[in-house]
Amino acid sequence: MEEDRGYWEQVKIHSCKHLKGALNEERYEHSISVSFTAIALAMAHGYDLKAAELAGLCHDCAKYMGKKVLTA
C-alpha cells in the first residue's frame, strides 16, 4: 500500500509540473481547484480519491494543444 501511495504521489508531482509548464496560470489554478472538487465528490460517493484527483488535474490538459499534437 505504501508503494502504491508513492507511485500516485510521483504521478501527481509529474502531472502538476507538466501542467504548470503547459498551461497559463489561470488555467493551471483552475485545474488544481477542479482536482480538489473531484476529491470531495469522490469522498462523498465512495470513489477512488487518487483517480479523482488525477482526473481533475488532467481534465483540461488538451485544451490548448493543436490538432497536429492531438492526432500524432
Jmol script that loads the backbone (N, CA, C; Angstrom):
load data "model"
ATOM      1  N   MET A   1       0.832  -1.197   0.000  1.00  0.00           N
ATOM      2  CA  MET A   1       0.000   0.000   0.000  1.00  0.00           C
ATOM      3  C   MET A   1       0.876   1.260   0.000  1.00  0.00           C
ATOM      4  N   GLU A   2       1.956   1.236   0.764  1.00  0.00           N
ATOM      5  CA  GLU A   2       2.884   2.371   0.810  1.00  0.00           C
ATOM      6  C   GLU A   2       3.503   2.609  -0.564  1.00  0.00           C
ATOM      7  N   GLU A   3       3.833   1.507  -1.259  1.00  0.00           N
ATOM      8  CA  GLU A   3       4.387   1.606  -2.601  1.00  0.00           C
ATOM      9  C   GLU A   3       3.401   2.286  -3.546  1.00  0.00           C
ATOM     10  N   ASP A   4       2.131   1.914  -3.419  1.00  0.00           N
ATOM     11  CA  ASP A   4       1.074   2.485  -4.240  1.00  0.00           C
ATOM     12  C   ASP A   4       0.954   3.992  -4.000  1.00  0.00           C
ATOM     13  N   ARG A   5       1.026   4.407  -2.734  1.00  0.00           N
ATOM     14  CA  ARG A   5       0.941   5.830  -2.393  1.00  0.00           C
ATOM     15  C   ARG A   5       2.110   6.591  -3.017  1.00  0.00           C
ATOM     16  N   GLY A   6       3.311   6.013  -2.952  1.00  0.00           N
ATOM     17  CA  GLY A   6       4.483   6.651  -3.548  1.00  0.00           C
ATOM     18  C   GLY A   6       4.337   6.824  -5.048  1.00  0.00           C
ATOM     19  N   TYR A   7       3.774   5.811  -5.695  1.00  0.00           N
ATOM     20  CA  TYR A   7       3.550   5.885  -7.139  1.00  0.00           C
ATOM     21  C   TYR A   7       2.596   7.025  -7.479  1.00  0.00           C
ATOM     22  N   TRP A   8       1.466   7.094  -6.770  1.00  0.00           N
ATOM     23  CA  TRP A   8       0.484   8.139  -7.053  1.00  0.00           C
ATOM     24  C   TRP A   8       1.041   9.524  -6.774  1.00  0.00           C
ATOM     25  N   GLU A   9       1.860   9.654  -5.736  1.00  0.00           N
ATOM     26  CA  GLU A   9       2.472  10.953  -5.440  1.00  0.00           C
ATOM     27  C   GLU A   9       3.399  11.371  -6.576  1.00  0.00           C
ATOM     28  N   GLN A  10       4.154  10.412  -7.121  1.00  0.00           N
ATOM     29  CA  GLN A  10       5.043  10.714  -8.241  1.00  0.00           C
ATOM     30  C   GLN A  10       4.247  11.107  -9.488  1.00  0.00           C
ATOM     31  N   VAL A  11       3.145  10.410  -9.735  1.00  0.00           N
ATOM     32  CA  VAL A  11       2.284  10.757 -10.870  1.00  0.00           C
ATOM     33  C   VAL A  11       1.737  12.169 -10.700  1.00  0.00           C
ATOM     34  N   LYS A  12       1.270  12.494  -9.490  1.00  0.00           N
ATOM     35  CA  LYS A  12       0.716  13.820  -9.231  1.00  0.00           C
ATOM     36  C   LYS A  12       1.782  14.901  -9.392  1.00  0.00           C
ATOM     37  N   ILE A  13       2.966  14.679  -8.837  1.00  0.00           N
ATOM     38  CA  ILE A  13       4.046  15.664  -8.943  1.00  0.00           C
ATOM     39  C   ILE A  13       4.418  15.880 -10.402  1.00  0.00           C
ATOM     40  N   HIS A  14       4.578  14.792 -11.144  1.00  0.00           N
ATOM     41  CA  HIS A  14       4.925  14.909 -12.566  1.00  0.00           C
ATOM     42  C   HIS A  14       3.822  15.631 -13.337  1.00  0.00           C
ATOM     43  N   SER A  15       2.575  15.278 -13.061  1.00  0.00           N
ATOM     44  CA  SER A  15       1.447  15.907 -13.756  1.00  0.00           C
ATOM     45  C   SER A  15       1.384  17.403 -13.464  1.00  0.00           C
ATOM     46  N   CYS A  16       1.552  17.777 -12.200  1.00  0.00           N
ATOM     47  CA  CYS A  16       1.496  19.198 -11.832  1.00  0.00           C
ATOM     48  C   CYS A  16       2.620  19.981 -12.490  1.00  0.00           C
ATOM     49  N   LYS A  17       3.821  19.413 -12.497  1.00  0.00           N
ATOM     50  CA  LYS A  17       4.955  20.096 -13.141  1.00  0.00           C
ATOM     51  C   LYS A  17       4.683  20.289 -14.626  1.00  0.00           C
ATOM     52  N   HIS A  18       4.195  19.245 -15.264  1.00  0.00           N
ATOM     53  CA  HIS A  18       3.910  19.336 -16.696  1.00  0.00           C
ATOM     54  C   HIS A  18       2.804  20.358 -16.972  1.00  0.00           C
ATOM     55  N   LEU A  19       1.733  20.292 -16.202  1.00  0.00           N
ATOM     56  CA  LEU A  19       0.622  21.223 -16.410  1.00  0.00           C
ATOM     57  C   LEU A  19       1.032  22.664 -16.158  1.00  0.00           C
ATOM     58  N   LYS A  20       1.833  22.883 -15.126  1.00  0.00           N
ATOM     59  CA  LYS A  20       2.264  24.250 -14.810  1.00  0.00           C
ATOM     60  C   LYS A  20       3.048  24.852 -15.974  1.00  0.00           C
ATOM     61  N   GLY A  21       3.831  24.014 -16.653  1.00  0.00           N
ATOM     62  CA  GLY A  21       4.596  24.498 -17.799  1.00  0.00           C
ATOM     63  C   GLY A  21       3.767  24.613 -19.072  1.00  0.00           C
ATOM     64  N   ALA A  22       2.709  23.823 -19.169  1.00  0.00           N
ATOM     65  CA  ALA A  22       1.922  23.767 -20.405  1.00  0.00           C
ATOM     66  C   ALA A  22       0.728  24.711 -20.416  1.00  0.00           C
ATOM     67  N   LEU A  23       0.225  25.071 -19.232  1.00  0.00           N
ATOM     68  CA  LEU A  23      -0.982  25.891 -19.149  1.00  0.00           C
ATOM     69  C   LEU A  23      -0.651  27.286 -18.642  1.00  0.00           C
ATOM     70  N   ASN A  24      -1.499  28.247 -18.974  1.00  0.00           N
ATOM     71  CA  ASN A  24      -1.310  29.565 -18.378  1.00  0.00           C
ATOM     72  C   ASN A  24      -1.707  29.484 -16.900  1.00  0.00           C
ATOM     73  N   GLU A  25      -1.315  30.476 -16.126  1.00  0.00           N
ATOM     74  CA  GLU A  25      -1.506  30.445 -14.674  1.00  0.00           C
ATOM     75  C   GLU A  25      -2.971  30.268 -14.280  1.00  0.00           C
ATOM     76  N   GLU A  26      -3.858  30.970 -14.961  1.00  0.00           N
ATOM     77  CA  GLU A  26      -5.283  30.881 -14.645  1.00  0.00           C
ATOM     78  C   GLU A  26      -5.827  29.474 -14.893  1.00  0.00           C
ATOM     79  N   ARG A  27      -5.455  28.873 -16.011  1.00  0.00           N
ATOM     80  CA  ARG A  27      -5.930  27.527 -16.338  1.00  0.00           C
ATOM     81  C   ARG A  27      -5.326  26.501 -15.378  1.00  0.00           C
ATOM     82  N   TYR A  28      -4.060  26.696 -14.981  1.00  0.00           N
ATOM     83  CA  TYR A  28      -3.419  25.797 -14.024  1.00  0.00           C
ATOM     84  C   TYR A  28      -4.151  25.846 -12.678  1.00  0.00           C
ATOM     85  N   GLU A  29      -4.408  27.052 -12.179  1.00  0.00           N
ATOM     86  CA  GLU A  29      -5.123  27.205 -10.906  1.00  0.00           C
ATOM     87  C   GLU A  29      -6.517  26.589 -10.991  1.00  0.00           C
ATOM     88  N   HIS A  30      -7.158  26.754 -12.134  1.00  0.00           N
ATOM     89  CA  HIS A  30      -8.475  26.144 -12.358  1.00  0.00           C
ATOM     90  C   HIS A  30      -8.385  24.619 -12.228  1.00  0.00           C
ATOM     91  N   SER A  31      -7.371  24.023 -12.838  1.00  0.00           N
ATOM     92  CA  SER A  31      -7.206  22.570 -12.789  1.00  0.00           C
ATOM     93  C   SER A  31      -6.952  22.081 -11.367  1.00  0.00           C
ATOM     94  N   ILE A  32      -6.184  22.843 -10.588  1.00  0.00           N
ATOM     95  CA  ILE A  32      -5.944  22.492  -9.182  1.00  0.00           C
ATOM     96  C   ILE A  32      -7.273  22.533  -8.422  1.00  0.00           C
ATOM     97  N   SER A  33      -8.055  23.580  -8.653  1.00  0.00           N
ATOM     98  CA  SER A  33      -9.360  23.698  -7.985  1.00  0.00           C
ATOM     99  C   SER A  33     -10.294  22.553  -8.358  1.00  0.00           C
ATOM    100  N   VAL A  34     -10.304  22.194  -9.620  1.00  0.00           N
ATOM    101  CA  VAL A  34     -11.154  21.088 -10.068  1.00  0.00           C
ATOM    102  C   VAL A  34     -10.707  19.784  -9.415  1.00  0.00           C
ATOM    103  N   SER A  35      -9.392  19.605  -9.236  1.00  0.00           N
ATOM    104  CA  SER A  35      -8.919  18.379  -8.591  1.00  0.00           C
ATOM    105  C   SER A  35      -9.410  18.300  -7.146  1.00  0.00           C
ATOM    106  N   PHE A  36      -9.448  19.439  -6.435  1.00  0.00           N
ATOM    107  CA  PHE A  36      -9.974  19.445  -5.065  1.00  0.00           C
ATOM    108  C   PHE A  36     -11.461  19.098  -5.051  1.00  0.00           C
ATOM    109  N   THR A  37     -12.194  19.651  -5.991  1.00  0.00           N
ATOM    110  CA  THR A  37     -13.629  19.348  -6.087  1.00  0.00           C
ATOM    111  C   THR A  37     -13.847  17.874  -6.416  1.00  0.00           C
ATOM    112  N   ALA A  38     -13.028  17.338  -7.309  1.00  0.00           N
ATOM    113  CA  ALA A  38     -13.140  15.927  -7.682  1.00  0.00           C
ATOM    114  C   ALA A  38     -12.868  15.020  -6.478  1.00  0.00           C
ATOM    115  N   ILE A  39     -11.890  15.390  -5.649  1.00  0.00           N
ATOM    116  CA  ILE A  39     -11.599  14.610  -4.446  1.00  0.00           C
ATOM    117  C   ILE A  39     -12.799  14.643  -3.497  1.00  0.00           C
ATOM    118  N   ALA A  40     -13.372  15.815  -3.305  1.00  0.00           N
ATOM    119  CA  ALA A  40     -14.536  15.946  -2.415  1.00  0.00           C
ATOM    120  C   ALA A  40     -15.704  15.097  -2.911  1.00  0.00           C
ATOM    121  N   LEU A  41     -15.947  15.132  -4.206  1.00  0.00           N
ATOM    122  CA  LEU A  41     -17.029  14.317  -4.776  1.00  0.00           C
ATOM    123  C   LEU A  41     -16.736  12.824  -4.627  1.00  0.00           C
ATOM    124  N   ALA A  42     -15.483  12.433  -4.825  1.00  0.00           N
ATOM    125  CA  ALA A  42     -15.104  11.024  -4.673  1.00  0.00           C
ATOM    126  C   ALA A  42     -15.301  10.569  -3.229  1.00  0.00           C
ATOM    127  N   MET A  43     -14.947  11.438  -2.285  1.00  0.00           N
ATOM    128  CA  MET A  43     -15.151  11.108  -0.863  1.00  0.00           C
ATOM    129  C   MET A  43     -16.637  10.904  -0.570  1.00  0.00           C
ATOM    130  N   ALA A  44     -17.444  11.810  -1.074  1.00  0.00           N
ATOM    131  CA  ALA A  44     -18.886  11.767  -0.805  1.00  0.00           C
ATOM    132  C   ALA A  44     -19.560  10.540  -1.411  1.00  0.00           C
ATOM    133  N   HIS A  45     -18.986  10.024  -2.501  1.00  0.00           N
ATOM    134  CA  HIS A  45     -19.643   8.935  -3.214  1.00  0.00           C
ATOM    135  C   HIS A  45     -18.867   7.618  -3.181  1.00  0.00           C
ATOM    136  N   GLY A  46     -17.789   7.586  -2.394  1.00  0.00           N
ATOM    137  CA  GLY A  46     -17.048   6.346  -2.208  1.00  0.00           C
ATOM    138  C   GLY A  46     -16.195   5.905  -3.377  1.00  0.00           C
ATOM    139  N   TYR A  47     -15.673   6.840  -4.139  1.00  0.00           N
ATOM    140  CA  TYR A  47     -14.812   6.501  -5.267  1.00  0.00           C
ATOM    141  C   TYR A  47     -13.340   6.703  -4.911  1.00  0.00           C
ATOM    142  N   ASP A  48     -12.472   6.231  -5.766  1.00  0.00           N
ATOM    143  CA  ASP A  48     -11.034   6.314  -5.576  1.00  0.00           C
ATOM    144  C   ASP A  48     -10.574   7.779  -5.574  1.00  0.00           C
ATOM    145  N   LEU A  49      -9.982   8.217  -4.467  1.00  0.00           N
ATOM    146  CA  LEU A  49      -9.581   9.621  -4.327  1.00  0.00           C
ATOM    147  C   LEU A  49      -8.441  10.006  -5.262  1.00  0.00           C
ATOM    148  N   LYS A  50      -7.471   9.130  -5.394  1.00  0.00           N
ATOM    149  CA  LYS A  50      -6.312   9.446  -6.249  1.00  0.00           C
ATOM    150  C   LYS A  50      -6.715   9.520  -7.720  1.00  0.00           C
ATOM    151  N   ALA A  51      -7.563   8.612  -8.150  1.00  0.00           N
ATOM    152  CA  ALA A  51      -8.034   8.645  -9.535  1.00  0.00           C
ATOM    153  C   ALA A  51      -8.838   9.916  -9.794  1.00  0.00           C
ATOM    154  N   ALA A  52      -9.668  10.290  -8.825  1.00  0.00           N
ATOM    155  CA  ALA A  52     -10.461  11.518  -8.968  1.00  0.00           C
ATOM    156  C   ALA A  52      -9.550  12.744  -9.028  1.00  0.00           C
ATOM    157  N   GLU A  53      -8.538  12.760  -8.171  1.00  0.00           N
ATOM    158  CA  GLU A  53      -7.596  13.890  -8.168  1.00  0.00           C
ATOM    159  C   GLU A  53      -6.890  14.012  -9.509  1.00  0.00           C
ATOM    160  N   LEU A  54      -6.407  12.899 -10.033  1.00  0.00           N
ATOM    161  CA  LEU A  54      -5.720  12.919 -11.322  1.00  0.00           C
ATOM    162  C   LEU A  54      -6.662  13.339 -12.445  1.00  0.00           C
ATOM    163  N   ALA A  55      -7.883  12.850 -12.411  1.00  0.00           N
ATOM    164  CA  ALA A  55      -8.870  13.246 -13.427  1.00  0.00           C
ATOM    165  C   ALA A  55      -9.126  14.749 -13.365  1.00  0.00           C
ATOM    166  N   GLY A  56      -9.237  15.282 -12.156  1.00  0.00           N
ATOM    167  CA  GLY A  56      -9.447  16.720 -12.000  1.00  0.00           C
ATOM    168  C   GLY A  56      -8.275  17.532 -12.527  1.00  0.00           C
ATOM    169  N   LEU A  57      -7.066  17.067 -12.240  1.00  0.00           N
ATOM    170  CA  LEU A  57      -5.881  17.776 -12.720  1.00  0.00           C
ATOM    171  C   LEU A  57      -5.809  17.778 -14.240  1.00  0.00           C
ATOM    172  N   CYS A  58      -6.146  16.661 -14.832  1.00  0.00           N
ATOM    173  CA  CYS A  58      -5.935  16.495 -16.278  1.00  0.00           C
ATOM    174  C   CYS A  58      -7.150  16.801 -17.143  1.00  0.00           C
ATOM    175  N   HIS A  59      -8.242  17.223 -16.540  1.00  0.00           N
ATOM    176  CA  HIS A  59      -9.481  17.367 -17.315  1.00  0.00           C
ATOM    177  C   HIS A  59      -9.374  18.377 -18.455  1.00  0.00           C
ATOM    178  N   ASP A  60      -8.508  19.356 -18.356  1.00  0.00           N
ATOM    179  CA  ASP A  60      -8.341  20.380 -19.401  1.00  0.00           C
ATOM    180  C   ASP A  60      -6.988  20.296 -20.111  1.00  0.00           C
ATOM    181  N   CYS A  61      -6.237  19.238 -19.874  1.00  0.00           N
ATOM    182  CA  CYS A  61      -4.844  19.230 -20.333  1.00  0.00           C
ATOM    183  C   CYS A  61      -4.689  19.357 -21.853  1.00  0.00           C
ATOM    184  N   ALA A  62      -5.655  18.961 -22.620  1.00  0.00           N
ATOM    185  CA  ALA A  62      -5.542  19.047 -24.077  1.00  0.00           C
ATOM    186  C   ALA A  62      -6.188  20.302 -24.656  1.00  0.00           C
ATOM    187  N   LYS A  63      -6.713  21.142 -23.794  1.00  0.00           N
ATOM    188  CA  LYS A  63      -7.477  22.300 -24.251  1.00  0.00           C
ATOM    189  C   LYS A  63      -6.698  23.220 -25.193  1.00  0.00           C
ATOM    190  N   TYR A  64      -5.402  23.393 -24.935  1.00  0.00           N
ATOM    191  CA  TYR A  64      -4.604  24.318 -25.745  1.00  0.00           C
ATOM    192  C   TYR A  64      -3.681  23.616 -26.733  1.00  0.00           C
ATOM    193  N   MET A  65      -3.822  22.298 -26.861  1.00  0.00           N
ATOM    194  CA  MET A  65      -2.997  21.567 -27.824  1.00  0.00           C
ATOM    195  C   MET A  65      -3.600  21.710 -29.210  1.00  0.00           C
ATOM    196  N   GLY A  66      -2.740  21.839 -30.176  1.00  0.00           N
ATOM    197  CA  GLY A  66      -3.213  21.928 -31.552  1.00  0.00           C
ATOM    198  C   GLY A  66      -3.638  20.578 -32.091  1.00  0.00           C
ATOM    199  N   LYS A  67      -4.361  20.602 -33.180  1.00  0.00           N
ATOM    200  CA  LYS A  67      -4.865  19.389 -33.802  1.00  0.00           C
ATOM    201  C   LYS A  67      -3.705  18.440 -34.182  1.00  0.00           C
ATOM    202  N   LYS A  68      -2.590  19.021 -34.607  1.00  0.00           N
ATOM    203  CA  LYS A  68      -1.438  18.235 -35.011  1.00  0.00           C
ATOM    204  C   LYS A  68      -0.895  17.407 -33.849  1.00  0.00           C
ATOM    205  N   VAL A  69      -0.839  17.995 -32.676  1.00  0.00           N
ATOM    206  CA  VAL A  69      -0.339  17.286 -31.489  1.00  0.00           C
ATOM    207  C   VAL A  69      -1.333  16.215 -31.074  1.00  0.00           C
ATOM    208  N   LEU A  70      -2.617  16.533 -31.096  1.00  0.00           N
ATOM    209  CA  LEU A  70      -3.631  15.590 -30.632  1.00  0.00           C
ATOM    210  C   LEU A  70      -3.792  14.376 -31.528  1.00  0.00           C
ATOM    211  N   THR A  71      -3.486  14.510 -32.805  1.00  0.00           N
ATOM    212  CA  THR A  71      -3.653  13.388 -33.736  1.00  0.00           C
ATOM    213  C   THR A  71      -2.355  12.660 -34.019  1.00  0.00           C
ATOM    214  N   ALA A  72      -1.267  13.083 -33.391  1.00  0.00           N
ATOM    215  CA  ALA A  72       0.046  12.425 -33.623  1.00  0.00           C
ATOM    216  C   ALA A  72       0.121  11.100 -32.944  1.00  0.00           C
TER     217      ALA A  72
END
end "model"
wireframe off; spacefill off
backbone 0.3
color backbone group
